[in-house]
Amino acid sequence: MGNSEPCRIVGISRSSGTRWRHGHEVVLKSGDIKKYPPISHQRPAVISARFFSESERITIADLLHAGHSIRAIAMELGRSRWTVSREIRRNYRPRTAQRSAERRSSRQRTGKLAG
């Protein structure tokens, strides 16, 4: 989307929208420079339902800590016990597991048609 439409919706000038979008610097009366970083509009990564979400990983850790069996955890999550067992065997620190999964999914891949 370009700059004009969002600026019109918000009710600001295009130049203000450009400064917000790309960031800018302002020289204050004292001579100091105030830097305004660009507004980032990164959307949270959408992870496929076939992978565990962070909340599911935390649930697994909590239920493990409470002494539940792998089968009981799998039933609670509606997942295969083999899937839960594999997840536990691989990782068991839920936040670290989530960061690792996000890092693996967001790495740059070269396209097959790229020269």
MOPAC internal coordinates of N, CA, C and O (Angstrom, degrees):
PM7 1SCF
backbone

  N    0.0000 0     0.00 0     0.00 0    0    0    0
  C    1.4456 1     0.00 0     0.00 0    1    0    0
  C    1.5176 1   107.75 1     0.00 0    2    1    0
  O    1.2310 1   120.66 1   -39.42 1    3    2    1
  N    1.3040 1   116.34 1   140.58 1    3    2    1
  C    1.4542 1   121.72 1   178.83 1    5    3    2
  C    1.5181 1   112.22 1   -75.28 1    6    5    3
  O    1.2310 1   121.00 1    12.51 1    7    6    5
  N    1.3083 1   115.69 1  -167.49 1    7    6    5
  C    1.4528 1   121.73 1  -175.91 1    9    7    6
  C    1.5286 1   112.24 1   -93.43 1   10    9    7
  O    1.2310 1   119.82 1   148.07 1   11   10    9
  N    1.3262 1   117.95 1   -31.93 1   11   10    9
  C    1.4655 1   121.81 1  -172.76 1   13   11   10
  C    1.5199 1   113.53 1   -62.08 1   14   13   11
  O    1.2310 1   120.50 1   130.85 1   15   14   13
  N    1.3276 1   116.64 1   -49.15 1   15   14   13
  C    1.4644 1   120.92 1  -176.25 1   17   15   14
  C    1.5357 1   112.24 1   -61.48 1   18   17   15
  O    1.2310 1   118.93 1   128.85 1   19   18   17
  N    1.3477 1   119.64 1   -51.15 1   19   18   17
  C    1.4700 1   118.68 1   178.50 1   21   19   18
  C    1.5316 1   112.49 1   -60.67 1   22   21   19
  O    1.2310 1   119.94 1   142.47 1   23   22   21
  N    1.3428 1   117.72 1   -37.53 1   23   22   21
  C    1.4687 1   120.68 1   179.63 1   25   23   22
  C    1.5213 1   110.82 1   -64.07 1   26   25   23
  O    1.2310 1   120.63 1   139.59 1   27   26   25
  N    1.3243 1   116.41 1   -40.41 1   27   26   25
  C    1.4613 1   120.83 1   178.90 1   29   27   26
  C    1.5329 1   109.73 1   -64.40 1   30   29   27
  O    1.2310 1   120.12 1   137.76 1   31   30   29
  N    1.3355 1   117.38 1   -42.24 1   31   30   29
  C    1.4681 1   121.61 1  -179.43 1   33   31   30
  C    1.5249 1   111.17 1   -63.40 1   34   33   31
  O    1.2310 1   120.55 1   136.66 1   35   34   33
  N    1.3447 1   116.56 1   -43.34 1   35   34   33
  C    1.4613 1   121.51 1  -177.31 1   37   35   34
  C    1.5247 1   111.29 1   -78.89 1   38   37   35
  O    1.2310 1   120.41 1   156.48 1   39   38   37
  N    1.3296 1   116.82 1   -23.52 1   39   38   37
  C    1.4590 1   120.53 1   179.00 1   41   39   38
  C    1.5164 1   113.46 1    86.70 1   42   41   39
  O    1.2310 1   120.41 1  -142.50 1   43   42   41
  N    1.3331 1   116.82 1    37.50 1   43   42   41
  C    1.4675 1   121.19 1   177.13 1   45   43   42
  C    1.5138 1   109.14 1  -125.46 1   46   45   43
  O    1.2310 1   120.94 1   -14.89 1   47   46   45
  N    1.3308 1   115.80 1   165.11 1   47   46   45
  C    1.4603 1   119.47 1   179.26 1   49   47   46
  C    1.5272 1   110.05 1   -73.59 1   50   49   47
  O    1.2310 1   120.83 1   -20.15 1   51   50   49
  N    1.3282 1   116.02 1   159.85 1   51   50   49
  C    1.4639 1   120.22 1   178.49 1   53   51   50
  C    1.5174 1   111.31 1   -63.32 1   54   53   51
  O    1.2310 1   120.15 1   144.08 1   55   54   53
  N    1.3427 1   117.32 1   -35.92 1   55   54   53
  C    1.4717 1   119.19 1  -179.61 1   57   55   54
  C    1.5296 1   110.75 1   -66.21 1   58   57   55
  O    1.2310 1   120.28 1   141.26 1   59   58   57
  N    1.3436 1   117.07 1   -38.74 1   59   58   57
  C    1.4729 1   119.81 1   176.25 1   61   59   58
  C    1.5222 1   110.28 1   -64.41 1   62   61   59
  O    1.2310 1   120.79 1   138.06 1   63   62   61
  N    1.3132 1   116.09 1   -41.94 1   63   62   61
  C    1.4653 1   120.47 1   178.61 1   65   63   62
  C    1.5160 1   111.77 1   -60.99 1   66   65   63
  O    1.2310 1   120.69 1   139.58 1   67   66   65
  N    1.3246 1   116.28 1   -40.42 1   67   66   65
  C    1.4673 1   120.47 1   178.54 1   69   67   66
  C    1.5192 1   110.71 1   -64.98 1   70   69   67
  O    1.2310 1   120.32 1   137.52 1   71   70   69
  N    1.3375 1   117.00 1   -42.48 1   71   70   69
  C    1.4700 1   119.82 1   178.48 1   73   71   70
  C    1.5243 1   110.94 1   -63.17 1   74   73   71
  O    1.2310 1   120.25 1   138.51 1   75   74   73
  N    1.3209 1   117.14 1   -41.49 1   75   74   73
  C    1.4651 1   120.23 1   178.90 1   77   75   74
  C    1.5236 1   110.24 1   -64.37 1   78   77   75
  O    1.2310 1   121.40 1   136.93 1   79   78   77
  N    1.3168 1   114.93 1   -43.07 1   79   78   77
  C    1.4644 1   119.81 1  -174.65 1   81   79   78
  C    1.5234 1   112.66 1   -68.49 1   82   81   79
  O    1.2310 1   120.45 1   138.23 1   83   82   81
  N    1.3248 1   116.74 1   -41.77 1   83   82   81
  C    1.4652 1   120.90 1  -174.36 1   85   83   82
  C    1.5201 1   113.84 1  -104.01 1   86   85   83
  O    1.2310 1   119.80 1   174.19 1   87   86   85
  N    1.3269 1   117.99 1    -5.81 1   87   86   85
  C    1.4604 1   121.17 1  -177.87 1   89   87   86
  C    1.5245 1   110.30 1    82.23 1   90   89   87
  O    1.2310 1   120.63 1   -18.40 1   91   90   89
  N    1.3312 1   116.40 1   161.60 1   91   90   89
  C    1.4610 1   120.31 1   178.74 1   93   91   90
  C    1.5187 1   110.15 1  -164.45 1   94   93   91
  O    1.2310 1   121.14 1    -8.54 1   95   94   93
  N    1.3300 1   115.43 1   171.46 1   95   94   93
  C    1.4638 1   122.07 1   178.39 1   97   95   94
  C    1.5202 1   108.92 1  -120.73 1   98   97   95
  O    1.2310 1   120.94 1   -35.26 1   99   98   97
  N    1.3415 1   115.80 1   144.74 1   99   98   97
  C    1.4597 1   121.58 1   178.10 1  101   99   98
  C    1.5186 1   107.54 1  -126.11 1  102  101   99
  O    1.2310 1   120.87 1   -47.41 1  103  102  101
  N    1.3502 1   115.95 1   132.59 1  103  102  101
  C    1.4624 1   120.19 1   175.99 1  105  103  102
  C    1.5229 1   107.45 1   -90.50 1  106  105  103
  O    1.2310 1   120.59 1   -61.25 1  107  106  105
  N    1.3297 1   116.47 1   118.75 1  107  106  105
  C    1.4592 1   122.00 1  -178.86 1  109  107  106
  C    1.5272 1   110.50 1   -80.03 1  110  109  107
  O    1.2310 1   120.26 1   -14.17 1  111  110  109
  N    1.3365 1   117.12 1   165.83 1  111  110  109
  C    1.4663 1   121.40 1   179.60 1  113  111  110
  C    1.5233 1   111.75 1   -58.56 1  114  113  111
  O    1.2310 1   120.61 1   149.15 1  115  114  113
  N    1.3262 1   116.44 1   -30.85 1  115  114  113
  C    1.4681 1   120.62 1  -179.79 1  117  115  114
  C    1.5299 1   111.90 1   -74.53 1  118  117  115
  O    1.2310 1   120.30 1   172.27 1  119  118  117
  N    1.3195 1   117.04 1    -7.73 1  119  118  117
  C    1.4591 1   121.11 1  -178.49 1  121  119  118
  C    1.5248 1   112.86 1    94.58 1  122  121  119
  O    1.2310 1   120.78 1   170.94 1  123  122  121
  N    1.3257 1   116.12 1    -9.06 1  123  122  121
  C    1.4614 1   119.82 1   177.88 1  125  123  122
  C    1.5266 1   109.62 1   -71.80 1  126  125  123
  O    1.2310 1   121.40 1   -25.51 1  127  126  125
  N    1.3172 1   114.92 1   154.49 1  127  126  125
  C    1.4653 1   119.99 1   177.99 1  129  127  126
  C    1.5217 1   108.46 1  -107.17 1  130  129  127
  O    1.2310 1   121.10 1   -55.31 1  131  130  129
  N    1.3163 1   115.50 1   124.69 1  131  130  129
  C    1.4667 1   121.66 1   177.92 1  133  131  130
  C    1.5201 1   107.23 1  -101.59 1  134  133  131
  O    1.2310 1   120.52 1   -58.59 1  135  134  133
  N    1.3381 1   116.61 1   121.41 1  135  134  133
  C    1.4642 1   120.82 1  -179.00 1  137  135  134
  C    1.5261 1   109.98 1  -101.06 1  138  137  135
  O    1.2310 1   121.10 1   -50.44 1  139  138  137
  N    1.3139 1   115.50 1   129.56 1  139  138  137
  C    1.4565 1   122.14 1   175.65 1  141  139  138
  C    1.5250 1   107.48 1  -108.30 1  142  141  139
  O    1.2310 1   120.08 1   -65.04 1  143  142  141
  N    1.3197 1   117.45 1   114.96 1  143  142  141
  C    1.4674 1   119.48 1  -178.50 1  145  143  142
  C    1.5241 1   110.75 1   -70.49 1  146  145  143
  O    1.2310 1   120.53 1   -22.07 1  147  146  145
  N    1.3189 1   116.60 1   157.93 1  147  146  145
  C    1.4635 1   119.16 1   176.99 1  149  147  146
  C    1.5288 1   110.42 1   -64.82 1  150  149  147
  O    1.2310 1   121.55 1   -29.98 1  151  150  149
  N    1.3080 1   114.65 1   150.02 1  151  150  149
  C    1.4609 1   119.61 1   176.95 1  153  151  150
  C    1.5182 1   106.82 1   -79.58 1  154  153  151
  O    1.2310 1   121.06 1   -58.51 1  155  154  153
  N    1.3179 1   115.57 1   121.49 1  155  154  153
  C    1.4633 1   117.57 1   178.52 1  157  155  154
  C    1.5131 1   107.93 1   -96.26 1  158  157  155
  O    1.2310 1   121.17 1   -39.76 1  159  158  157
  N    1.2665 1   115.37 1   140.24 1  159  158  157
  C    1.4570 1   120.02 1  -179.80 1  161  159  158
  C    1.5193 1   108.99 1  -123.78 1  162  161  159
  O    1.2310 1   121.37 1  -127.25 1  163  162  161
  N    1.3298 1   114.97 1    52.75 1  163  162  161
  C    1.4480 1   119.22 1   178.41 1  165  163  162
  C    1.5142 1   109.08 1   -75.49 1  166  165  163
  O    1.2310 1   121.90 1   -48.13 1  167  166  165
  N    1.2857 1   113.97 1   131.87 1  167  166  165
  C    1.4561 1   119.21 1   177.04 1  169  167  166
  C    1.5200 1   108.13 1   -87.73 1  170  169  167
  O    1.2310 1   120.30 1   -35.62 1  171  170  169
  N    1.3239 1   117.03 1   144.38 1  171  170  169
  C    1.4597 1   117.67 1   176.97 1  173  171  170
  C    1.5265 1   109.88 1   -61.30 1  174  173  171
  O    1.2310 1   121.08 1   -35.62 1  175  174  173
  N    1.3040 1   115.54 1   144.38 1  175  174  173
  C    1.4575 1   120.01 1  -178.84 1  177  175  174
  C    1.5269 1   109.63 1   -63.31 1  178  177  175
  O    1.2310 1   121.16 1   -47.05 1  179  178  177
  N    1.3163 1   115.38 1   132.95 1  179  178  177
  C    1.4525 1   120.28 1   177.03 1  181  179  178
  C    1.5204 1   106.68 1   -93.89 1  182  181  179
  O    1.2310 1   121.22 1   -61.46 1  183  182  181
  N    1.3116 1   115.28 1   118.54 1  183  182  181
  C    1.4528 1   120.01 1  -177.87 1  185  183  182
  C    1.5187 1   108.24 1  -100.88 1  186  185  183
  O    1.2310 1   120.82 1   -45.04 1  187  186  185
  N    1.3063 1   116.04 1   134.96 1  187  186  185
  C    1.4521 1   122.24 1  -179.72 1  189  187  186
  C    1.5246 1   110.79 1   -57.08 1  190  189  187
  O    1.2310 1   120.65 1   -31.13 1  191  190  189
  N    1.3197 1   116.36 1   148.87 1  191  190  189
  C    1.4671 1   121.35 1  -179.64 1  193  191  190
  C    1.5202 1   111.93 1   -65.31 1  194  193  191
  O    1.2310 1   120.33 1   164.50 1  195  194  193
  N    1.3288 1   116.97 1   -15.50 1  195  194  193
  C    1.4611 1   117.66 1   179.62 1  197  195  194
  C    1.5224 1   111.90 1   -75.03 1  198  197  195
  O    1.2310 1   120.15 1   166.57 1  199  198  197
  N    1.3375 1   117.32 1   -13.43 1  199  198  197
  C    1.4583 1   121.80 1   176.85 1  201  199  198
  C    1.5255 1   108.91 1  -102.56 1  202  201  199
  O    1.2310 1   120.66 1   -22.95 1  203  202  201
  N    1.3271 1   116.34 1   157.05 1  203  202  201
  C    1.4583 1   119.96 1   176.99 1  205  203  202
  C    1.5216 1   109.93 1   -72.32 1  206  205  203
  O    1.2310 1   120.93 1   -40.32 1  207  206  205
  N    1.3218 1   115.83 1   139.68 1  207  206  205
  C    1.4620 1   120.61 1   174.38 1  209  207  206
  C    1.5230 1   107.86 1   -86.28 1  210  209  207
  O    1.2310 1   120.72 1   -11.03 1  211  210  209
  N    1.3190 1   116.24 1   168.97 1  211  210  209
  C    1.4620 1   119.70 1   179.14 1  213  211  210
  C    1.5255 1   110.61 1   -62.10 1  214  213  211
  O    1.2310 1   120.11 1   139.57 1  215  214  213
  N    1.3258 1   117.40 1   -40.43 1  215  214  213
  C    1.4691 1   119.45 1  -179.37 1  217  215  214
  C    1.5296 1   111.09 1   -65.43 1  218  217  215
  O    1.2310 1   120.04 1   143.85 1  219  218  217
  N    1.3386 1   117.53 1   -36.15 1  219  218  217
  C    1.4676 1   119.87 1   176.70 1  221  219  218
  C    1.5266 1   110.62 1   -66.26 1  222  221  219
  O    1.2310 1   120.72 1   140.55 1  223  222  221
  N    1.3268 1   116.24 1   -39.45 1  223  222  221
  C    1.4665 1   119.55 1   178.70 1  225  223  222
  C    1.5290 1   111.04 1   -64.15 1  226  225  223
  O    1.2310 1   120.59 1   139.97 1  227  226  225
  N    1.3242 1   116.48 1   -40.03 1  227  226  225
  C    1.4686 1   120.25 1   178.29 1  229  227  226
  C    1.5272 1   109.90 1   -66.54 1  230  229  227
  O    1.2310 1   120.34 1   140.25 1  231  230  229
  N    1.3307 1   116.95 1   -39.75 1  231  230  229
  C    1.4623 1   120.80 1   177.20 1  233  231  230
  C    1.5237 1   110.59 1   -61.04 1  234  233  231
  O    1.2310 1   120.38 1   136.41 1  235  234  233
  N    1.3305 1   116.87 1   -43.59 1  235  234  233
  C    1.4676 1   120.65 1   178.05 1  237  235  234
  C    1.5228 1   110.07 1   -58.65 1  238  237  235
  O    1.2310 1   120.55 1   131.89 1  239  238  237
  N    1.3302 1   116.55 1   -48.11 1  239  238  237
  C    1.4685 1   120.43 1  -179.05 1  241  239  238
  C    1.5278 1   111.04 1   -61.71 1  242  241  239
  O    1.2310 1   120.42 1   136.81 1  243  242  241
  N    1.3307 1   116.81 1   -43.19 1  243  242  241
  C    1.4688 1   120.54 1  -179.78 1  245  243  242
  C    1.5296 1   111.50 1   -63.88 1  246  245  243
  O    1.2310 1   120.71 1   135.03 1  247  246  245
  N    1.3276 1   116.26 1   -44.97 1  247  246  245
  C    1.4601 1   119.69 1  -178.88 1  249  247  246
  C    1.5279 1   111.37 1   -68.39 1  250  249  247
  O    1.2310 1   120.38 1   143.30 1  251  250  249
  N    1.3290 1   116.87 1   -36.70 1  251  250  249
  C    1.4687 1   120.00 1   175.27 1  253  251  250
  C    1.5215 1   110.14 1   -61.31 1  254  253  251
  O    1.2310 1   121.51 1   134.29 1  255  254  253
  N    1.3245 1   114.72 1   -45.71 1  255  254  253
  C    1.4658 1   120.46 1  -179.39 1  257  255  254
  C    1.5329 1   111.02 1   -62.25 1  258  257  255
  O    1.2310 1   120.90 1   146.24 1  259  258  257
  N    1.3330 1   115.89 1   -33.76 1  259  258  257
  C    1.4661 1   120.91 1   179.72 1  261  259  258
  C    1.5293 1   112.02 1   -79.08 1  262  261  259
  O    1.2310 1   120.21 1   174.85 1  263  262  261
  N    1.3425 1   117.20 1    -5.15 1  263  262  261
  C    1.4608 1   120.65 1   175.89 1  265  263  262
  C    1.5150 1   115.57 1    92.36 1  266  265  263
  O    1.2310 1   119.60 1  -166.02 1  267  266  265
  N    1.3297 1   118.37 1    13.98 1  267  266  265
  C    1.4612 1   120.69 1   178.79 1  269  267  266
  C    1.5276 1   110.38 1   -72.97 1  270  269  267
  O    1.2310 1   120.99 1   -27.63 1  271  270  269
  N    1.3193 1   115.72 1   152.37 1  271  270  269
  C    1.4645 1   120.65 1   177.97 1  273  271  270
  C    1.5281 1   109.61 1   -78.49 1  274  273  271
  O    1.2310 1   121.07 1   -16.21 1  275  274  273
  N    1.3198 1   115.56 1   163.79 1  275  274  273
  C    1.4682 1   120.63 1   178.10 1  277  275  274
  C    1.5232 1   109.68 1   -61.81 1  278  277  275
  O    1.2310 1   120.59 1   140.07 1  279  278  277
  N    1.3293 1   116.48 1   -39.93 1  279  278  277
  C    1.4656 1   120.48 1   179.66 1  281  279  278
  C    1.5304 1   111.05 1   -62.44 1  282  281  279
  O    1.2310 1   120.05 1   138.40 1  283  282  281
  N    1.3322 1   117.51 1   -41.60 1  283  282  281
  C    1.4700 1   121.55 1   179.32 1  285  283  282
  C    1.5306 1   110.79 1   -66.60 1  286  285  283
  O    1.2310 1   120.56 1   140.50 1  287  286  285
  N    1.3274 1   116.53 1   -39.50 1  287  286  285
  C    1.4724 1   120.85 1   178.27 1  289  287  286
  C    1.5221 1   109.66 1   -64.24 1  290  289  287
  O    1.2310 1   120.57 1   136.16 1  291  290  289
  N    1.3361 1   116.52 1   -43.84 1  291  290  289
  C    1.4654 1   121.13 1   179.97 1  293  291  290
  C    1.5279 1   110.81 1   -61.70 1  294  293  291
  O    1.2310 1   120.29 1   138.04 1  295  294  293
  N    1.3213 1   117.06 1   -41.96 1  295  294  293
  C    1.4652 1   120.38 1   178.51 1  297  295  294
  C    1.5256 1   110.57 1   -64.37 1  298  297  295
  O    1.2310 1   120.35 1   139.11 1  299  298  297
  N    1.3272 1   116.93 1   -40.89 1  299  298  297
  C    1.4705 1   122.10 1   178.93 1  301  299  298
  C    1.5313 1   110.91 1   -59.85 1  302  301  299
  O    1.2310 1   120.53 1   139.74 1  303  302  301
  N    1.3330 1   116.60 1   -40.26 1  303  302  301
  C    1.4670 1   121.29 1  -176.85 1  305  303  302
  C    1.5300 1   113.19 1   -89.00 1  306  305  303
  O    1.2310 1   120.39 1   166.45 1  307  306  305
  N    1.3302 1   116.87 1   -13.55 1  307  306  305
  C    1.4601 1   119.60 1  -176.37 1  309  307  306
  C    1.5175 1   111.61 1    72.08 1  310  309  307
  O    1.2310 1   120.76 1  -145.07 1  311  310  309
  N    1.3171 1   116.15 1    34.93 1  311  310  309
  C    1.4675 1   122.61 1  -179.43 1  313  311  310
  C    1.5199 1   109.24 1  -121.35 1  314  313  311
  O    1.2310 1   120.84 1   -14.71 1  315  314  313
  N    1.3077 1   116.00 1   165.29 1  315  314  313
  C    1.4558 1   121.32 1   175.54 1  317  315  314
  C    1.5247 1   109.79 1   -68.79 1  318  317  315
  O    1.2310 1   120.68 1   -36.81 1  319  318  317
  N    1.3321 1   116.31 1   143.19 1  319  318  317
  C    1.4691 1   117.98 1   179.00 1  321  319  318
  C    1.5156 1   110.88 1   -65.40 1  322  321  319
  O    1.2310 1   119.95 1   151.95 1  323  322  321
  N    1.3396 1   117.70 1   -28.05 1  323  322  321
  C    1.4702 1   120.55 1   178.52 1  325  323  322
  C    1.5239 1   110.45 1   -67.86 1  326  325  323
  O    1.2310 1   120.95 1   142.20 1  327  326  325
  N    1.3150 1   115.79 1   -37.80 1  327  326  325
  C    1.4666 1   120.15 1   178.76 1  329  327  326
  C    1.5239 1   110.24 1   -65.19 1  330  329  327
  O    1.2310 1   120.63 1   135.21 1  331  330  329
  N    1.3236 1   116.40 1   -44.79 1  331  330  329
  C    1.4692 1   120.85 1   179.30 1  333  331  330
  C    1.5233 1   109.82 1   -65.30 1  334  333  331
  O    1.2310 1   120.60 1   137.09 1  335  334  333
  N    1.3208 1   116.46 1   -42.91 1  335  334  333
  C    1.4626 1   121.20 1   179.73 1  337  335  334
  C    1.5280 1   111.02 1   -59.99 1  338  337  335
  O    1.2310 1   120.63 1   136.42 1  339  338  337
  N    1.3242 1   116.41 1   -43.58 1  339  338  337
  C    1.4739 1   121.20 1   179.13 1  341  339  338
  C    1.5263 1   110.58 1   -63.78 1  342  341  339
  O    1.2310 1   120.51 1   138.11 1  343  342  341
  N    1.3214 1   116.64 1   -41.89 1  343  342  341
  C    1.4681 1   121.24 1   179.63 1  345  343  342
  C    1.5299 1   110.51 1   -62.77 1  346  345  343
  O    1.2310 1   120.28 1   136.92 1  347  346  345
  N    1.3062 1   117.07 1   -43.08 1  347  346  345
  C    1.4675 1   121.06 1   179.67 1  349  347  346
  C    1.5291 1   110.19 1   -66.29 1  350  349  347
  O    1.2310 1   120.37 1   136.64 1  351  350  349
  N    1.3013 1   116.89 1   -43.36 1  351  350  349
  C    1.4618 1   121.24 1  -178.94 1  353  351  350
  C    1.5341 1   111.14 1   -62.71 1  354  353  351
  O    1.2310 1   120.52 1   143.57 1  355  354  353
  N    1.3358 1   116.60 1   -36.43 1  355  354  353
  C    1.4645 1   120.24 1  -178.12 1  357  355  354
  C    1.5097 1   112.47 1   -73.10 1  358  357  355
  O    1.2310 1   119.61 1   131.65 1  359  358  357
  N    1.2723 1   118.36 1   -48.35 1  359  358  357
  C    1.4724 1   120.26 1  -161.77 1  361  359  358
  C    1.4899 1   116.34 1  -123.24 1  362  361  359
  O    1.2310 1    97.07 1   178.21 1  363  362  361
  N    1.1164 1   158.31 1    -1.79 1  363  362  361
  C    1.4269 1   125.92 1  -121.47 1  365  363  362
  C    1.5268 1   124.66 1   -85.18 1  366  365  363
  O    1.2310 1   122.32 1  -112.08 1  367  366  365
  N    1.3122 1   113.16 1    67.92 1  367  366  365
  C    1.4744 1   123.60 1   163.75 1  369  367  366
  C    1.5358 1   103.71 1  -132.65 1  370  369  367
  O    1.2310 1   119.77 1   -72.56 1  371  370  369
  N    1.3316 1   118.04 1   107.44 1  371  370  369
  C    1.4696 1   120.15 1  -168.97 1  373  371  370
  C    1.5245 1   115.82 1   -58.45 1  374  373  371
  O    1.2310 1   119.50 1   138.08 1  375  374  373
  N    1.3162 1   118.56 1   -41.92 1  375  374  373
  C    1.4715 1   119.55 1  -178.20 1  377  375  374
  C    1.5280 1   110.81 1   -68.85 1  378  377  375
  O    1.2310 1   120.59 1   140.05 1  379  378  377
  N    1.3378 1   116.47 1   -39.95 1  379  378  377
  C    1.4659 1   120.48 1   177.43 1  381  379  378
  C    1.5233 1   109.76 1   -63.97 1  382  381  379
  O    1.2310 1   120.55 1   138.95 1  383  382  381
  N    1.3268 1   116.56 1   -41.05 1  383  382  381
  C    1.4622 1   120.97 1   179.16 1  385  383  382
  C    1.5265 1   110.65 1   -62.14 1  386  385  383
  O    1.2310 1   120.37 1   138.03 1  387  386  385
  N    1.3311 1   116.90 1   -41.97 1  387  386  385
  C    1.4615 1   120.59 1  -179.99 1  389  387  386
  C    1.5207 1   110.94 1   -65.41 1  390  389  387
  O    1.2310 1   120.12 1   134.43 1  391  390  389
  N    1.3381 1   117.38 1   -45.57 1  391  390  389
  C    1.4708 1   120.26 1   178.83 1  393  391  390
  C    1.5191 1   110.75 1   -60.28 1  394  393  391
  O    1.2310 1   120.33 1   137.98 1  395  394  393
  N    1.3333 1   116.98 1   -42.02 1  395  394  393
  C    1.4641 1   120.81 1   179.27 1  397  395  394
  C    1.5233 1   110.72 1   -62.57 1  398  397  395
  O    1.2310 1   120.44 1   137.12 1  399  398  397
  N    1.3252 1   116.77 1   -42.88 1  399  398  397
  C    1.4640 1   120.81 1   179.54 1  401  399  398
  C    1.5245 1   110.75 1   -63.71 1  402  401  399
  O    1.2310 1   120.00 1   137.63 1  403  402  401
  N    1.3329 1   117.60 1   -42.37 1  403  402  401
  C    1.4644 1   120.84 1   179.07 1  405  403  402
  C    1.5219 1   110.86 1   -65.83 1  406  405  403
  O    1.2310 1   120.41 1   139.24 1  407  406  405
  N    1.3329 1   116.83 1   -40.76 1  407  406  405
  C    1.4631 1   120.76 1   179.98 1  409  407  406
  C    1.5307 1   109.86 1   -63.00 1  410  409  407
  O    1.2310 1   120.55 1   137.27 1  411  410  409
  N    1.3395 1   116.56 1   -42.73 1  411  410  409
  C    1.4627 1   120.01 1   179.90 1  413  411  410
  C    1.5210 1   111.14 1   -65.55 1  414  413  411
  O    1.2310 1   120.08 1   141.47 1  415  414  413
  N    1.3263 1   117.46 1   -38.53 1  415  414  413
  C    1.4615 1   119.88 1  -176.34 1  417  415  414
  C    1.5196 1   112.84 1   -76.99 1  418  417  415
  O    1.2310 1   119.69 1   157.61 1  419  418  417
  N    1.3275 1   118.20 1   -22.39 1  419  418  417
  C    1.4619 1   119.29 1  -174.30 1  421  419  418
  C    1.5225 1   113.74 1   -99.12 1  422  421  419
  O    1.2310 1   119.94 1  -176.11 1  423  422  421
  N    1.3307 1   117.72 1     3.89 1  423  422  421
  C    1.4659 1   118.08 1  -178.95 1  425  423  422
  C    1.5240 1   110.09 1   -68.34 1  426  425  423
  O    1.2310 1   121.21 1   -30.34 1  427  426  425
  N    1.3048 1   115.29 1   149.66 1  427  426  425
  C    1.4554 1   120.57 1  -178.79 1  429  427  426
  C    1.5255 1   110.09 1   -72.72 1  430  429  427
  O    1.2310 1   120.64 1   -44.12 1  431  430  429
  N    1.2955 1   116.38 1   135.88 1  431  430  429
  C    1.4576 1   120.79 1   177.90 1  433  431  430
  C    1.5206 1   108.58 1  -119.68 1  434  433  431
  O    1.2310 1   120.66 1   -41.16 1  435  434  433
  N    1.2952 1   116.34 1   138.84 1  435  434  433
  C    1.4566 1   121.16 1   177.62 1  437  435  434
  C    1.5230 1   108.33 1   -80.27 1  438  437  435
  O    1.2310 1   120.92 1   -48.01 1  439  438  437
  N    1.3298 1   115.86 1   131.99 1  439  438  437
  C    1.4469 1   119.79 1   178.98 1  441  439  438
  C    1.5170 1   111.33 1   -68.69 1  442  441  439
  O    1.2310 1   120.27 1   -27.52 1  443  442  441
  N    1.3241 1   117.09 1   152.48 1  443  442  441
  C    1.4595 1   121.14 1  -178.23 1  445  443  442
  C    1.5245 1   111.75 1   -69.44 1  446  445  443
  O    1.2310 1   120.42 1   154.62 1  447  446  445
  N    1.3258 1   116.80 1   -25.38 1  447  446  445
  C    1.4574 1   119.96 1  -178.94 1  449  447  446
  C    1.5240 1   112.52 1   -91.49 1  450  449  447
  O    1.2310 1   120.50 1   172.26 1  451  450  449
  N    1.3340 1   116.65 1    -7.74 1  451  450  449
  C    1.4671 1   119.89 1  -179.04 1  453  451  450
  C    1.5194 1   109.12 1   -66.56 1  454  453  451
  O    1.2310 1   121.22 1   -43.26 1  455  454  453
  N    1.3295 1   115.27 1   136.74 1  455  454  453
  C    1.4381 1   124.93 1  -174.62 1  457  455  454
  C    1.4418 1   118.37 1   -50.75 1  458  457  455
  O    1.2310 1   120.10 1   180.00 1  459  458  457

